[in-house]
């Protein structure tokens, strides 16, 4: 068996990095040549490619240079140092300057091939791919993972050795957020892994379900609270009316005996309340998160549409009154 090489994802070309950092490609090449500040990954053809960590580092450097720092003085600085320097130059001291993307380890050759065909699943993660079976990982490879927020493993078959390897991997990277993607019926092995707190799903995964699983794990990591709030997991529709405005409209329309508008304003209030209740719900399993995320999105869409309808009716009534 050849040497197993871990593969970072996503990978960026110099044009993309230039656009995301605001640094011209020629400047990026000069920085790499003079300060070794550049792409850390090479493709099989020898092409230099930027990892997620490379991009984030350059974004911090670019922000400091824009504030007057000299590139030669900061090029060798680590991320934490760069962040401290930015804060000293007036950035917020209470928020992360450049929140790092969650780091996820993906293990399994079929899974790595699948991800290369579905790269959209990796848009919001700092991924490390291990194209090998989970029981082929040695201590040296696992050490290269570094700190990870979640692990996703694909297996074509399950055995005591692979179950133990999965458990050992979880302990080594110090995360209990582990998803096993299995091609067949897991039987008692799936039950055992579920009892240990791991999640089990089928391979190949449904992209939407995989995204929901990862996002729920990331939310728990980002908040350090251990629970997933649907208001954070899903970006809701903006509120077009606040509660006081809707109540005033309802009172006004009741006084005019406009039954249709009364009904719409009542619906807006009821849907807004339901939306808040769904957003405040806790979910711990990916399937529960998926159901609640869909409910939150649908209720929010319904509330937003009712607000649009209410706004149109008010505009029409105002036009009639002006005429």
Beta strands, then each sheet from edge to edge (+ up, - down):
strand 1: 7-9
strand 2: 41-42
strand 3: 48-49
strand 4: 102-107
strand 5: 125-130
strand 6: 150-155
strand 7: 178-182
strand 8: 199-202
strand 9: 228-229
strand 10: 282-283
sheet 1: 1+ 5- 4- 6- 7- 8-
sheet 2: 2+ 3-
sheet 3: 9+ 10-
end
